[in-house]
Amino acid sequence: MKFNKGISPVPINLRVYSPNVLNLTLVDLPGMTKVAVGDQPPDIEHQIRDMIMQFVTKENCLLLAVSPANSDLANSDALKIAKEVDPQGLRTIGVITKLDLMDEGTDARDILENKLLPLRRGYIGVVNRSQKDIDGKKDITAALQAERKFFLSHPAYRHLADRMGTAYLQKVLNQQLTNHIRDTLPALRSKLQSQLLSIEKEVEEYKNFRPDDPSRKTKALLQMVQQFAVDFEKRIEGSGDQVDTYELSGGAKINRIFHERFPFELVKLESDEKTLRKEISYAIKNIHGIRTGLFTPDMAFETIVKRLIAQLKEPCQKCVDMVISELVNTVRQCTQKLAQYPMLREEMERIVTQHIRDRESRTKEQVMLLIDIELAYMNTNHEDFIGFANAQQKSSQMNKKKAAGNQVIRKGWLTINNIGIMKGGAKEYWFVLTAETLSWYKDDEEKEKKYMLPVDNLKLKDIEKSFMSSKHIFALFNTEHRSVCPAPTVTFNKEFISIRV
């Protein structure tokens, strides 16, 4: 038979039946290897450590940290790993071996008394058979007797003899394991019940999916695909079902990218005004060359603006990348329900993600095309552009507005008091003030006109109201700011407007 020095994570189960042993379950883990020997792989140290961590990280197990007494306890690999997974020392029991092999004049008394590196469960010292004893066929009974004699006769361990030795270690391990099971059993029972309810609920969802029926397989597959599509749409469009209250995700995060992150990226592109003016000046001078220009050339404007527009490409592409990343993350979240079908989940993620990636390239092409379109033609005739043509157009529009004589300035109900042409005292009428006339009608239908007062070449002026007045007054004046007769002074409040001559 060929032997090697490699390791395997597959455990070897060994049961020992004897009236002289206690009911214990031990997992013997390999010792930490620093250097690969023989046919061991170069990463043997990492393999052994990973194997050990798979067992010692379980909260329901006790850790037996075995360290030799003839080496520095601070360099113990067992205590180091135990400290990592059990920093409070609640699950760790220290075992000190080779007490009989320590240098003359030294002992491990401070360690065994739990003074050097304290553990909650303390330390127990043992003396095992040496290789010479094994070769000499020394049996277990004789070894236990020799161990007992060693502790009773050693001056440093004599007072600890009743708490040392292999027999005491067996007793302590059995007692500690029993107590540990008693302490952890309620939490373990609760955890198992919770897992059982979760599994029963999951089984209930798939009770109609019979794996031996091809038609049911197809139906189940279609239902899962449809459910994925519904979940994805809800995460993007928003839904009241299963709202995440801890962080933004899906459509909300994409909305934030569009309205917060993308504007932030654009703000970072803003140029310093002084620098921009200098660039414009250089551009104008370089375009004129040796000649002294009379007008500002359009090329200077286009050169500067095109460079600024071209800077939009990077933040736009970054915005697309962030949205794509969030879409892919949303796909992964929606496929969590397919965890029991890992191959289906992987294939669905691959297909949908690939579709998103294909659209990513097309989206970037369209975004770049839009920017190239903006770069290709500068529409200086746009209403937002401040230029000669636009200024002239706005001026003509203002002139047209001034020429419009029927433009209504104000209208509303008014009360006319003490006007000679009107008999019968104060009356309420509907008035309309235009650029040419002040007219009032019988009602707001403006069909029956009662009177029309020409206001040619007159101006409208608001008059400051008195401290106690709730009415607003305006007056009609000629260009010399003299009151017009019989032009009236009109007073109005929220409901009525009065006119006085």
C-alpha positions as CSV (number, residue, x, y, z in Angstrom):
1,M,0.0,0.0,0.0
2,K,1.3,3.4,-0.9
3,F,1.0,6.1,1.7
4,N,1.2,9.9,1.2
5,K,1.2,12.9,3.4
6,G,-1.7,14.7,1.7
7,I,-5.0,15.6,3.5
8,S,-8.7,15.1,2.6
9,P,-11.7,17.0,3.9
10,V,-13.7,13.8,4.0
11,P,-13.9,12.7,7.6
12,I,-13.1,9.2,8.9
13,N,-15.8,8.1,11.3
14,L,-14.5,5.8,14.0
15,R,-16.8,4.4,16.8
16,V,-15.2,3.0,20.0
17,Y,-17.3,0.7,22.2
18,S,-16.0,0.0,25.7
19,P,-17.2,0.0,29.2
20,N,-14.2,2.1,30.2
21,V,-15.0,5.1,27.9
22,L,-17.4,8.0,28.3
23,N,-20.1,9.1,25.8
24,L,-18.2,11.7,23.8
25,T,-17.9,12.8,20.1
26,L,-14.5,14.0,19.2
27,V,-13.3,15.5,15.9
28,D,-9.5,15.1,15.6
29,L,-8.3,17.9,13.3
30,P,-4.8,17.9,11.7
31,G,-2.1,20.0,13.1
32,M,-1.0,23.2,11.4
33,T,1.7,22.6,8.8
34,K,4.0,25.4,7.9
35,V,6.1,23.8,5.1
36,A,4.9,21.2,2.6
37,V,6.8,17.9,2.7
38,G,6.8,14.9,0.5
39,D,3.9,14.9,-1.9
40,Q,2.0,17.7,-0.1
41,P,0.7,20.6,-2.3
42,P,2.4,24.0,-1.8
43,D,-0.7,25.5,-0.3
44,I,-1.0,22.7,2.3
45,E,-1.0,25.3,5.1
46,H,-4.1,27.1,3.7
47,Q,-5.9,23.8,3.0
48,I,-5.4,22.7,6.6
49,R,-6.5,26.0,7.9
50,D,-9.6,26.1,5.8
51,M,-10.5,22.6,6.9
52,I,-10.1,23.5,10.6
53,M,-12.2,26.6,10.2
54,Q,-15.1,24.6,8.8
55,F,-15.4,22.9,12.1
56,V,-14.3,25.4,14.8
57,T,-16.6,28.2,13.5
58,K,-19.7,26.2,14.5
59,E,-21.2,27.8,17.7
60,N,-22.5,24.4,19.0
61,C,-19.1,22.8,19.4
62,L,-16.5,23.0,22.1
63,L,-12.8,23.7,21.2
64,L,-10.1,21.6,22.7
65,A,-6.9,23.6,22.2
66,V,-4.0,21.3,22.6
67,S,-0.5,22.8,23.1
68,P,2.8,21.3,24.2
69,A,4.3,22.5,27.4
70,N,7.9,22.5,26.1
71,S,7.1,25.4,23.6
72,D,6.1,29.0,24.1
73,L,2.3,29.1,24.7
74,A,2.1,32.5,23.0
75,N,3.1,30.8,19.7
76,S,0.4,28.1,20.0
77,D,-1.5,27.7,16.7
78,A,-4.4,26.0,18.5
79,L,-4.9,28.9,20.9
80,K,-4.5,31.4,18.1
81,I,-7.3,29.9,16.0
82,A,-9.4,29.5,19.1
83,K,-9.0,33.1,19.9
84,E,-10.1,34.1,16.4
85,V,-13.4,32.1,16.5
86,D,-14.0,32.4,20.3
87,P,-12.6,35.7,21.4
88,Q,-14.4,35.5,24.8
89,G,-13.1,32.0,25.5
90,L,-16.6,30.7,26.2
91,R,-16.1,27.5,24.1
92,T,-12.3,26.8,24.6
93,I,-10.8,24.3,26.9
94,G,-7.0,24.3,27.1
95,V,-5.0,21.1,27.2
96,I,-1.2,21.1,28.0
97,T,0.8,18.1,26.9
98,K,4.5,17.0,27.3
99,L,4.8,18.3,30.9
100,D,7.4,15.6,31.5
101,L,9.6,16.8,28.7
102,M,10.1,20.4,29.9
103,D,13.6,21.6,30.6
104,E,14.9,21.0,34.1
105,G,14.0,23.9,36.5
106,T,11.0,25.0,34.4
107,D,7.3,24.2,34.9
108,A,3.9,25.1,33.5
109,R,2.4,26.0,36.9
110,D,1.2,29.5,35.9
111,I,-0.4,28.1,32.8
112,L,-2.3,25.3,34.6
113,E,-3.4,27.8,37.3
114,N,-4.9,29.9,34.4
115,K,-2.8,32.9,35.2
116,L,-0.7,33.3,32.0
117,L,-3.4,33.2,29.3
118,P,-6.7,32.9,31.1
119,L,-9.5,30.8,29.6
120,R,-13.1,30.7,30.9
121,R,-13.0,26.9,31.1
122,G,-9.3,26.7,32.3
123,Y,-6.4,24.3,31.4
124,I,-5.9,20.6,32.1
125,G,-2.4,19.0,31.9
126,V,-1.8,15.5,30.7
127,V,1.2,13.2,30.2
128,N,0.9,10.8,27.3
129,R,2.9,7.8,26.3
130,S,6.2,8.5,24.6
131,Q,7.3,6.8,21.4
132,K,9.6,4.7,23.6
133,D,6.7,3.6,25.7
134,I,4.7,2.7,22.6
135,D,7.6,0.7,21.2
136,G,8.0,-1.0,24.6
137,K,4.3,-2.2,24.5
138,K,3.3,-0.1,27.5
139,D,-0.5,-0.4,27.8
140,I,-3.0,2.3,28.6
141,T,-3.5,1.3,32.2
142,A,0.2,1.5,33.0
143,A,0.4,4.8,31.2
144,L,-2.4,6.2,33.3
145,Q,-0.8,5.0,36.5
146,A,2.6,6.6,35.5
147,E,0.7,9.8,34.7
148,R,-1.0,9.8,38.1
149,K,2.4,9.2,39.8
150,F,4.0,12.1,37.9
151,F,1.5,14.7,39.1
152,L,1.5,13.5,42.7
153,S,5.3,13.5,42.9
154,H,6.1,16.7,41.0
155,P,6.5,19.7,43.4
156,A,4.9,22.2,41.0
157,Y,1.8,20.1,40.2
158,R,1.3,18.3,43.5
159,H,-1.5,20.7,44.6
160,L,-3.2,20.3,41.2
161,A,-3.0,16.5,41.0
162,D,-6.7,16.0,41.5
163,R,-7.5,18.3,38.5
164,M,-4.8,16.9,36.1
165,G,-4.5,13.8,34.0
166,T,-6.3,12.0,31.2
167,A,-9.0,10.5,33.5
168,Y,-9.9,14.0,34.8
169,L,-9.9,15.3,31.2
170,Q,-12.4,12.7,30.2
171,K,-14.7,13.5,33.1
172,V,-14.5,17.3,32.4
173,L,-15.1,16.9,28.7
174,N,-18.2,14.8,29.3
175,Q,-19.5,17.2,31.9
176,Q,-18.7,20.3,29.8
177,L,-20.3,18.8,26.7
178,T,-23.4,17.9,28.6
179,N,-23.7,21.4,30.1
180,H,-23.0,23.0,26.7
181,I,-25.7,20.9,25.0
182,R,-28.2,21.8,27.8
183,D,-27.4,25.5,27.3
184,T,-27.5,25.6,23.5
185,L,-30.4,23.2,23.0
186,P,-33.3,25.8,23.4
187,A,-31.8,28.1,20.9
188,L,-31.0,25.1,18.6
189,R,-34.6,23.9,18.9
190,S,-36.0,27.3,18.1
191,K,-33.7,27.6,15.0
192,L,-34.7,24.1,13.8
193,Q,-38.4,24.9,14.2
194,S,-37.9,28.1,12.2
195,Q,-36.1,26.3,9.5
196,L,-38.8,23.6,9.5
197,L,-41.6,26.2,9.0
198,S,-39.6,27.8,6.2
199,I,-39.1,24.5,4.4
200,E,-42.7,23.5,4.9
201,K,-43.8,26.8,3.4
202,E,-41.5,26.3,0.4
203,V,-42.7,22.8,-0.1
204,E,-46.3,24.0,-0.1
205,E,-45.5,26.4,-2.9
206,Y,-44.2,23.5,-5.1
207,K,-46.5,20.7,-4.1
208,N,-48.1,20.8,-7.5
209,F,-44.8,20.6,-9.3
210,R,-44.3,16.8,-9.9
211,P,-40.8,16.2,-11.3
212,D,-42.0,13.0,-13.0
213,D,-44.6,14.8,-15.1
214,P,-43.0,16.7,-18.1
215,S,-46.1,18.9,-18.5
216,R,-45.9,20.1,-14.9
217,K,-42.2,20.8,-15.4
218,T,-42.9,23.1,-18.3
219,K,-45.7,24.8,-16.3
220,A,-43.5,25.3,-13.3
221,L,-40.7,26.7,-15.5
222,L,-43.1,29.2,-17.2
223,Q,-44.6,30.2,-13.8
224,M,-41.1,30.9,-12.4
225,V,-40.1,32.9,-15.5
226,Q,-43.3,34.9,-15.3
227,Q,-42.8,35.5,-11.6
228,F,-39.3,36.8,-12.3
229,A,-40.7,39.2,-14.9
230,V,-43.3,40.5,-12.4
231,D,-40.8,40.9,-9.6
232,F,-38.4,42.8,-11.9
233,E,-41.1,45.1,-13.1
234,K,-42.2,45.9,-9.6
235,R,-38.7,46.7,-8.5
236,I,-38.2,49.1,-11.5
237,E,-41.7,50.7,-11.6
238,G,-42.2,50.6,-7.9
239,S,-44.7,48.7,-5.8
240,G,-46.2,48.6,-2.3
241,D,-45.3,44.9,-1.9
242,Q,-42.2,44.1,0.1
243,V,-40.8,47.6,0.2
244,D,-37.1,47.9,1.2
245,T,-36.9,50.3,4.1
246,Y,-33.1,50.1,4.5
247,E,-31.7,51.4,1.2
248,L,-32.7,52.5,-2.3
249,S,-32.9,49.8,-4.9
250,G,-34.3,49.2,-8.4
251,G,-36.2,52.1,-10.0
252,A,-35.7,54.4,-7.0
253,K,-31.9,54.1,-7.3
254,I,-32.1,54.7,-11.0
255,N,-34.2,57.8,-10.4
256,R,-31.6,59.0,-8.0
257,I,-28.9,58.4,-10.6
258,F,-30.8,60.5,-13.1
259,H,-31.8,63.4,-10.9
260,E,-28.9,63.6,-8.4
261,R,-25.8,61.7,-9.4
262,F,-25.9,62.8,-13.1
263,P,-26.4,66.5,-12.3
264,F,-23.5,66.2,-9.8
265,E,-21.3,64.8,-12.5
266,L,-22.3,67.7,-14.7
267,V,-21.5,70.3,-12.0
268,K,-18.0,68.9,-11.8
269,L,-17.5,70.0,-15.4
270,E,-18.2,73.7,-14.8
271,S,-15.4,75.9,-15.9
272,D,-13.9,78.8,-14.1
273,E,-15.3,82.1,-15.5
274,K,-11.9,83.7,-15.6
275,T,-10.4,80.8,-17.4
276,L,-13.3,80.6,-19.8
277,R,-12.9,84.3,-20.7
278,K,-9.2,83.8,-21.3
279,E,-9.9,80.9,-23.6
280,I,-12.5,82.9,-25.6
281,S,-10.0,85.8,-25.9
282,Y,-7.3,83.5,-27.2
283,A,-9.7,81.8,-29.6
284,I,-10.8,85.1,-31.1
285,K,-7.2,86.4,-31.5
286,N,-6.0,83.2,-33.0
287,I,-8.8,83.2,-35.5
288,H,-8.1,86.8,-36.6
289,G,-4.4,86.0,-36.9
290,I,-2.3,88.9,-37.9
291,R,-5.3,91.0,-38.7
292,T,-7.2,93.1,-36.2
293,G,-10.8,92.0,-36.3
294,L,-13.8,94.3,-36.2
295,F,-16.4,91.7,-35.3
296,T,-16.4,88.6,-33.0
297,P,-16.1,85.6,-35.3
298,D,-18.6,82.7,-35.0
299,M,-15.7,80.2,-35.1
300,A,-14.6,81.4,-31.7
301,F,-18.0,80.6,-30.2
302,E,-18.2,77.3,-31.9
303,T,-14.7,76.2,-30.9
304,I,-15.3,76.9,-27.2
305,V,-18.9,75.6,-27.1
306,K,-18.0,72.4,-29.0
307,R,-15.3,71.6,-26.5
308,L,-17.7,72.1,-23.6
309,I,-20.3,69.9,-25.3
310,A,-17.8,67.2,-26.0
311,Q,-17.1,67.1,-22.2
312,L,-20.6,65.7,-21.7
313,K,-19.6,62.4,-23.1
314,E,-17.8,61.1,-20.1
315,P,-20.6,61.8,-17.5
316,C,-23.2,60.5,-19.9
317,Q,-21.3,57.2,-20.3
318,K,-20.8,57.0,-16.6
319,C,-24.6,57.5,-16.0
320,V,-25.3,54.7,-18.4
321,D,-22.8,52.4,-16.6
322,M,-24.4,53.1,-13.2
323,V,-27.9,52.4,-14.5
324,I,-26.7,49.1,-16.1
325,S,-25.0,48.1,-12.9
326,E,-28.2,48.7,-11.0
327,L,-30.3,46.7,-13.5
328,V,-27.9,43.8,-13.3
329,N,-28.1,43.9,-9.5
330,T,-31.9,44.0,-9.7
331,V,-31.8,40.9,-11.8
332,R,-29.7,39.1,-9.1
333,Q,-32.2,40.1,-6.4
334,C,-35.2,38.9,-8.4
335,T,-33.6,35.5,-9.0
336,Q,-33.1,34.8,-5.3
337,K,-36.4,32.9,-5.3
338,L,-34.8,30.4,-7.7
339,A,-32.1,29.4,-5.2
340,Q,-33.4,25.9,-5.1
341,Y,-32.8,25.6,-8.8
342,P,-29.2,26.9,-9.1
343,M,-28.7,25.9,-12.8
344,L,-32.0,27.6,-13.8
345,R,-31.1,30.7,-11.8
346,E,-27.6,30.8,-13.3
347,E,-29.0,30.5,-16.9
348,M,-31.7,33.1,-16.3
349,E,-29.3,35.6,-14.9
350,R,-26.9,34.9,-17.9
351,I,-29.6,35.4,-20.5
352,V,-31.2,38.6,-18.9
353,T,-27.8,40.1,-18.1
354,Q,-26.5,39.4,-21.6
355,H,-29.7,41.2,-23.0
356,I,-29.0,44.2,-20.8
357,R,-25.3,44.3,-21.9
358,D,-26.4,44.2,-25.5
359,R,-28.7,47.2,-24.9
360,E,-25.9,48.9,-23.0
361,S,-23.8,49.2,-26.2
362,R,-26.8,50.5,-28.2
363,T,-27.7,53.0,-25.5
364,K,-24.2,54.4,-25.4
365,E,-24.2,54.7,-29.2
366,Q,-27.4,56.7,-29.1
367,V,-26.1,58.9,-26.3
368,M,-22.9,59.6,-28.3
369,L,-25.0,60.2,-31.4
370,L,-27.1,62.8,-29.6
371,I,-24.0,64.6,-28.5
372,D,-22.5,64.4,-32.0
373,I,-25.7,65.9,-33.4
374,E,-25.4,68.8,-30.9
375,L,-21.8,69.3,-32.0
376,A,-22.7,69.2,-35.7
377,Y,-24.9,72.3,-35.8
378,M,-25.1,75.3,-33.5
379,N,-28.6,76.8,-33.7
380,T,-27.9,80.4,-32.8
381,N,-31.5,81.4,-33.8
382,H,-32.9,79.6,-30.8
383,E,-34.9,81.7,-28.3
384,D,-32.4,81.0,-25.5
385,F,-29.4,82.2,-27.5
386,I,-28.4,85.8,-26.9
387,G,-27.5,87.1,-30.4
388,F,-28.3,90.0,-32.8
389,A,-30.9,88.1,-34.8
390,N,-32.8,87.0,-31.7
391,A,-32.5,90.4,-30.0
392,Q,-34.0,92.0,-33.2
393,Q,-36.8,89.4,-33.2
394,K,-37.6,90.2,-29.5
395,S,-37.6,93.9,-30.2
396,S,-40.1,93.5,-33.0
397,Q,-42.3,91.3,-30.8
398,M,-42.2,94.1,-28.2
399,N,-43.2,96.7,-30.8
400,K,-46.1,94.5,-31.9
401,K,-47.3,94.2,-28.3
402,K,-47.2,98.0,-27.9
403,A,-49.2,98.4,-31.2
404,A,-51.9,96.1,-30.0
405,G,-54.7,98.6,-28.9
406,N,-57.1,96.0,-27.7
407,Q,-54.8,94.4,-25.1
408,V,-56.6,94.0,-21.8
409,I,-54.7,95.4,-18.9
410,R,-57.2,94.8,-16.1
411,K,-60.8,93.8,-15.7
412,G,-63.2,93.2,-12.8
413,W,-66.2,94.5,-10.9
414,L,-66.2,98.2,-9.9
415,T,-68.5,100.6,-8.1
416,I,-69.0,104.0,-9.8
417,N,-69.7,106.9,-7.4
418,N,-70.9,110.5,-8.1
419,I,-70.4,110.7,-11.9
420,G,-72.6,113.3,-13.5
421,I,-73.2,111.4,-16.6
422,M,-74.6,108.5,-14.5
423,K,-77.8,109.1,-12.5
424,G,-79.1,107.1,-9.6
425,G,-76.0,107.1,-7.2
426,A,-73.4,104.3,-6.8
427,K,-73.8,101.3,-9.1
428,E,-71.8,98.2,-9.7
429,Y,-70.5,97.5,-13.2
430,W,-68.0,95.2,-15.0
431,F,-65.1,97.2,-16.2
432,V,-62.4,96.4,-18.8
433,L,-59.2,98.5,-19.0
434,T,-57.3,98.3,-22.3
435,A,-54.4,100.2,-23.7
436,E,-56.9,102.6,-25.5
437,T,-60.1,102.7,-23.4
438,L,-61.7,102.2,-20.0
439,S,-65.1,100.6,-20.5
440,W,-67.7,99.3,-18.2
441,Y,-70.6,96.9,-18.9
442,K,-73.8,95.8,-17.3
443,D,-72.3,92.4,-16.3
444,D,-69.3,90.2,-17.0
445,E,-70.7,88.9,-20.2
446,E,-69.6,92.2,-21.8
447,K,-72.6,92.5,-24.1
448,E,-74.2,95.7,-23.0
449,K,-71.7,98.5,-22.8
450,K,-72.7,101.4,-20.5
451,Y,-69.8,103.8,-21.1
452,M,-66.4,104.0,-22.7
453,L,-63.6,106.5,-21.6
454,P,-60.7,107.0,-24.1
455,V,-57.3,106.8,-22.5
456,D,-55.1,107.6,-25.5
457,N,-51.5,108.4,-24.7
458,L,-52.2,107.9,-21.0
459,K,-50.2,105.9,-18.6
460,L,-51.2,103.6,-15.7
461,K,-49.7,104.1,-12.2
462,D,-50.3,102.3,-9.0
463,I,-50.9,104.6,-6.0
464,E,-49.7,103.6,-2.6
465,K,-52.6,102.9,-0.3
466,S,-53.0,104.4,3.1
467,F,-52.1,102.5,6.3
468,M,-55.7,101.5,7.2
469,S,-56.9,101.0,3.6
470,S,-57.6,97.5,2.2
471,K,-58.1,98.8,-1.3
472,H,-55.6,99.1,-4.1
473,I,-55.7,102.3,-6.2
474,F,-54.3,103.1,-9.6
475,A,-54.5,106.3,-11.6
476,L,-54.4,107.3,-15.3
477,F,-51.9,110.1,-16.2
478,N,-50.6,111.8,-19.3
479,T,-46.9,111.8,-20.1
480,E,-46.4,114.9,-18.0
481,H,-47.7,113.1,-14.9
482,R,-50.6,115.5,-14.6
483,S,-53.9,114.0,-13.6
484,V,-56.3,113.6,-16.5
485,C,-59.8,115.1,-16.4
486,P,-62.2,113.6,-16.6
487,A,-60.0,110.6,-16.3
488,P,-60.9,108.8,-13.1
489,T,-58.9,107.3,-10.2
490,V,-59.9,103.7,-9.9
491,T,-59.9,101.9,-6.5
492,F,-60.3,98.1,-6.2
493,N,-60.3,95.4,-3.5
494,K,-60.7,91.7,-3.7
495,E,-64.3,91.8,-4.7
496,F,-65.1,95.4,-5.9
497,I,-63.4,98.3,-7.6
498,S,-64.6,101.9,-7.1
499,I,-63.9,104.7,-9.5
500,R,-63.7,108.4,-8.5
501,V,-63.5,111.4,-10.9
